Amino acid sequence: MKSPRTATRILMGVACLAVVSTVLPAAGQDPGGGSKAGGGGGYSSLADLEASYERQSAELERRKLADLAALAGRLNGIEAESAFRAVFDLAVARGLYAEAEPSARAYLAREKGEPETQALAASVILVTHADRGEFERSLAELKQFLDSRAAAHIPDDRRLPGALICAVGEAYLQRLVRGGQIDIARQVCRLALSSDNPGRVVQNYFSERLARFDMVGKPAPAIDGTDVDGKPVAWPTSRARSCWSTSGRPGALRASRRSLIPATWSSPTATKDSP
């Protein structure tokens, strides 16, 4: 006959096994509702499986951003700074601008902050407005940002460096170009040029960008020469209508280097069916 102590150990072991069996998912099942390899899982195709996990991943990213934002609001000092930076980095990386907008506004309302994080927060707000089509409001937000962070009356230790101002503007311009809002892009450049930022970096950068935007839609200069095979080339020809255009590309917010959208030639692709 087993002692009371041994019987107690056996009962405790059985209880632990019962708890584990109810907590852990069934063999072959995945916490996200899918199935591990070899379990089937009910997916009809690889595309179906990939789409399912893509949705789950996107939802996890949103939940992570929401938790980061809540944490940043509770923390203080350097820990809050790190949490806010993580919110904005995730928003830019995953395109969750609208979700991060409240955190961006909360961060910019603080008296202090890291310049790069301030630039990221401003970009989140501007891109959110651009995505919503709220261009007039976005221009007002940009003016307020320039007046409060980049103007000459702001002490040197609090004024954003010119490179970061250019980075904020470029992130916004990229979004506008992608949406075909060239007229708004011109207004952004003129607004930046009208600011009283004392550095030449901002003036030079947006002057060059404005010059490129002003060429959009205008006839490109004629070309008369030879190609790499020595054959004569004449541009434009009767079969090609040429103009200046912008070639947008997604760009990360980088303060260390300028990211220009180059002016490129644009013409219909010539085929045997072309008029």
VEXMIMAR-395253 format. One record per residue: x, y, z of N, C-alpha, C, O in turn; residue in one letter. Coordinates in steps of 0.1 Angstrom, whole numbers, plus 5000, padded with zeros to 4 digits. Example, Ala and Ser with C-alpha at 12.3 -4.5 7.8 and 13.67 -1.06 7.14 Angstrom:
BEGIN
513249435078512349555078513249675078514249675085A/512849785071513749895071512950005079513450115080S/
***
This chain:
BEGIN
500949885000500050005000500950125000501850135008M/500550224991501450344989501150435001500050445007K/502250505005502150605016501350725011501150754999S/500750805021500050925017500851025009500351085000P/502151035012503051125005503151084990503051174981R/503250954988503350904974502050924967502050974955T/500950904973499650924967499451064963498951104953A/499951164972499751304969500551344957500151424949T/501751284955502651314944501951264931501951334921R/501351154932500651094920499551184916499351214904I/498751224925497551314922498051444917497451494907L/499151504922499651624917500151614902499951704894M/500751494900501251474886500051464876500151514865G/498951394880497851374872497151514869496751544858V/497151594880496551734878497351814868496751884860A/498651804869499451884860499251844846499151924837C/499151714843498951664830497651704825497551744813L/496651714833495251764829495351904825494751944815A/496051984832496152134829496952154816496452234807V/498052084814498852094802497952054790498052114779V/497251944791496451894780495351994776494951994764S/494852074785493752174782494352304776493752374769T/495652334781496252464776496852454762496652534754V/497652344760498352324747497352294736496352214739L/497552344724496652304713496852164709497852104712P/495852114702495951974698497151954689497552044682A/497651824688498751794680498551834666497451804660A/499451894659499351934645498652064643498652114632G/498152124654497452254652498352374656499252354664Q/497952484651498752604653497952704660496752714657D/498452784669497652884677496852974668495853024672P/497353004656496653094647495453034640494853104631G/495152904642494052844636494452764624493652694618G/495752774620496252694609496752564613496252514623G/497552504605498052374609499552364606500052424596S/500252294614501652264611501852184599500852114594K/503052174594503352094582502951954584503251894595A/502251894575501851754576500451734582499951624582G/499951844588498651834594497451864585496351844590G/497651914573496551944564496052084566496352164557G/495352104577494952244580493752294572493252404575G/493252224562492152264555492452364544491452414538G/493652404541494052504531493852434517494352324515Y/493252504508493052444495494252464485494352404475S/495152564488496252594480497352664488497052714499S/498452674482499552744488499252894489499552964499L/498552944479498153084479497153114490497253214497A/496253024493495353034504496053034517495753114526D/497052944519497752944531498553074533498553134544L/499253114523500053244524499153364527499553444535E/497953374521497053484523496653474538496453584544A/496353354543495853344557496953394567496653474576S/498153354565499253394574499653534572500053604581Y/499453594560499653734558498653814566499053914572E/497453774566496453844573496753844588496653934596R/497153724593497453704607498653794611498653854622Q/499653794602500853874605500554024605500954094614S/499654074596499254214596498554244609498754354614A/497654154613496854184625497854184637497654274646E/498854104638499754104649500554234649500854294660L/500954284637501654414636500854524642501354614649E/499554524638498654634643498554624658498554724665R/498354504664498254484678499554524685499554584696R/500654494679501954534685502054684685502554744695K/501654754674501754894674500854964684501255054691L/499654904686498754954696499354944710499155024719A/499954824713500554804726501754894728501954944739D/502554914718503655004719503255144722503855214730L/502155184715501655324717501155344731501455444738A/500455244736499955244750501055254760501055324770A/502155174757503255164766503955294766504455344777L/504155354754504855484753504155594761504755684767A/502855584761502055684769502155674784501955774791G/502555554788502655534803504055554808504255584820R/505055544799506455554804506955704804506255794800L/508155724810508755854811510155844807510755744807N/510755964804512155974802512655894789511955884779G/513755834791514455764779513655644775513655604763I/512955584784512155464781510955504772510655434763E/510355614775509255664767509755704753509155674743A/510955764753511555804740511755674731511455684719E/512255574737512555454729511255384724511155334713S/510255394733508955334729508255414718507755354708A/508355544718507755624708508555604694507955584684F/509855594695510655564683510255434677510155414665R/510055334686509655194681508255204674508055134664A/507355284679506055304673506155364659505555304649V/506955464657507155534644507955444634507655444622F/508955374639509655284630508755174625508855144613D/507955124633506955014629505955074619505655004609L/505455194622504455254613505055274599504355254589A/506255324598506855354585507155224578506955204566V/507655124586508054994579506854924574506954854564A/505654934581504554854577503354934571502354884569R/503655064570502555154564501455174573500355204568G/501655174586500555194596500555334601500555364613L/500455424591500555574594499355614602499455684613Y/498155584597496955624604496855574619496455644628A/497255454620497255394634498255464643497955464655E/499355514638500355574646500155724648500855794655A/499155784641498955934641498755984655499356084659E/497855924663497655974677498955984685499256074692P/499855884684501055874691501955984686502756054693S/501956014673502756114667502456254672503256334676A/501156274673500656404679501056414694501456524698R/500956314701501256314715502756344717503156414726A/503556284708505056304709505356444706506156504713Y/504856504695505156634692504656744702505156854702L/503656704710503156794720504156794732503956884741A/505056704733506056704744507056824742507256864731R/507556864753508556984753509856934747510557014740E/510256814749511556764745511456644737510356574737K/512456614730512456484722513656484712514256584710G/513956364708515056354698514756404685513556384680E/515656474678515256534665514856434655513856464647P/515456324654515056224644513656164647512856134638E/513356144660512056104663510956204660509856174656T/511256334662510356444659510156444644508956464639Q/511156414636510956414621510056294617509256314609A/510256184624509456064621508056094624507056054617L/507756154636506456184640505756274630504556254627A/506456384626505856474616505556404603504556434597A/506456314599506156244586504956154587504156144578S/504756094599503556004601502356094599501356044593V/502256214605501056294604500856344590499756334585I/501856384583501756444570501256334560500456354551L/501856214561501556104552500056054554499356024545V/499656054567498356024570497356114564496356074558T/497556244564496756344558496756324542495656334536H/497856294537497956274522497156154518496456154508A/497256044526496555924522495055944523494255884516D/494556044532493156074533492656174523491456194522R/493656234515493256334506493056474513492556564507G/493556484525493356614532494556704530495356724539E/494756754518495956824514496056964520497157004525F/494957034521494957164527495357154542496157234547E/494857054549495157034563496656994564497257034574R/497056914555498456864556499456984554500456994560S/499057074545499957194543499957284555501057334559L/498857294562498757374574499657304585500357364593A/499557164586500357094595501857114593502657124602E/502257114580503657134576504157274580505257284585L/503257374578503657504581503857514596504857584601K/502957454604503057464619504357394623504957444632Q/504657284617505857204620507157294618508057294626F/507157354606508257434602508457554612509557594616L/507257614615507357734624507757694638508457774645D/507457574643507757534657509057464658509557454669S/509557404647510757324648511957374640513057334642R/511657464630512757494621513057644619513957674611A/512257724625512357874623513657924629514257864638A/514058044624515258104629515258144644516258144650A/514058184649513958224663514158114673514258134685H/514057984668514257874677515657854681516557864672I/516057834694517457814698518057704690517457604686P/519357714687520157624679519957474685519957384677D/519957464698519957334704518557264703518457144705D/517557344699516157284697515757284683514757214679R/516357354674515957364660516457234653517557194654R/515557184645515857064637516957094626516857194620L/517857004625518857024614518257024600517156964598P/518857094591518257114578518056974571517056964564G/518956884573518856754567517556684571516956614563A/517156694584515956634589514756704583513756634580L/514756834582513656904576513456854561512356834557I/514556844554514456794540513856644540513156614531C/514256564550513756434550512256424553511556344547A/511756514562510356524564509656564551508656504547V/510156664545509556714532509556604521508556584514G/510656534521510756434510509856314512509256264503E/509656274525508756164528507356204523506556124518A/506956334525505656384521505556394506504556354500Y/506656444500506656454485506556324478505856314468L/507156224484507156084478505656044477505255984467Q/504956064488503556024489502656104478501856044472R/502956234477502156314468502456274453501556264445L/503756244450504056204437503456074433502956054422V/503455984443502855854440501355864438500755784430R/500755964443499255984441499056084430497856114427G/500056124423499856224411499556364415498956434407G/499856404428499456534433500656634431501256674441Q/501056654418502156744415501956884420502856954425I/500756934418500457074422500657094437501157194441D/500156994445500357004459501856994463502357054472I/502556904455504056894457504757024455505657064463A/504357104445504957234443504657324454505557404459R/503457324460503057404471503957364484504357454491Q/504257244485505057194496506457264495507057314505V/507057254483508357314481508357464483509257514489C/507257534478507257674480507057714495507657814500R/506257634502506157654517507457634524507757714533L/508257534520509557514527510457634523511257674532A/510357674511511257784507510957924514511758004515L/509657934517509258064524509458064539509358164545S/509857944544510257944559511458024561512358044552S/511658064574512858144577513958064583514758104591D/514057934579515157854584516457914579516557944567N/517357924588518658004585519557924576520557984570P/519457794575520457714568520157714553519057734548G/521257694545521157694531520657554526520257534514R/520757454534520457314530519057304526518757254515V/518157364534516657364531516357434518515657384509V/516957554516516757634505517257564492516557564482Q/518357514493518957444481518157324477517957294465N/517757244487517057124485515757144478515457084468Y/514957224484513557244478513557334466512657324458F/514557414464514657484451514957384440514357394429S/515757284442516057184432514757094430514457064418E/514157064440512956984439511857054431511156994423R/511657184434510657264427510957274413510057274404L/512257294409512657304395512257174388511857184376A/512357064394512056934388510556924386510056884375R/509756964396508356964395507757054384506757024378F/508457174383507957264373508157224359507557274350D/509057124357509257064343508256964339508156924328M/507456914349506556804347505456854337504856954339V/505256774326504256804316504756894305504056914295G/505956954306506457034296507256954286507756844289K/507257004273507956924263509456914266510057004271P/509956794264511356764267512256824255511656824244A/513456864257514256914246514556804236514656684239P/514656854224514956754213516256694214517256754219A/516356564209517656494209517856454194517056394188I/519056474189519456434176520856374177521856454178D/520956244175522356184176522256044172521456004163G/523155954178523255814174523155734187523455774198T/522655614185522555524197523855444198524755464191D/523855344207525055264210525455184198526655144196V/524555154189524855074177525255164165525455124154D/525255294167525655384156524455434148524655494137G/523255394151522055424143521555564147521655604159K/521055644138520555774141519355774150518455684148P/519355864159518155874168517756024168518456114170V/516456034166515856164167514656164177513856074176A/514656264186513656264196513156404198513956494200W/511856434198510856334196510656304181511056384172P/509956194179509656154165508156164163507356194173T/507656134151506256144149505456034156504256044158S/506255934161505555814167505755824182505155734189R/506455924187506655924202506356064207506856164202A/505556074217505156204224505956204237505756124245R/506756304238507656314249507356424259506756524255S/507656404271507456504281508256474294508756354295C/508456574302509156544315508156484325506956514324W/508656394333507756334343508556304355509756314355S/507856264366508556224378508456074379507456014376T/509456004384509455864386509555844401510555844407S/508355814407508355794422508855664426508655564419G/509455654437509855534443509755544458510055654464R/509355434465509255444479510555474486511555414482P/510655564495511855594502511755594517510755644522G/512755544523512755554538513155694542513755764535A/512755734554513155864560514655854564514955794574L/515455914556516955914559517456064561517156144551R/518056094572518556224573519956234568520456354565A/520656134566522056134562522256154547523356184543S/521256134539521456144525520156194518519056164523R/520256264507519156324500518556214491519356144484R/517256204490516656104481515756174471514656204473S/516356214459515656284449514856194440515356074438L/513756234436512956164426513456214412513156324409I/514156134405514756184393513756224382512756154381P/514056324374513256354362513656254351514856234349A/512756194345513056094335512256114323511256184323T/512656054312511856064299510655974300510755864306W/509556014295508355934295507755934281507456044276S/507455824275506855814262506155684261506555584267S/505055674253504455544251505355444245506255484237P/505255314249506055214243505655194229504555164226T/506655194220506355184205506155034202507054944205A/505055004196504754864191504254874177504054984172T/504054764171503554764157502154814157501654854146K/501454814168500054854168499955004172498855054173D/501055064175501055204180500655294168500955264157S/499855404171499455494160500655564154500455644145P/
***
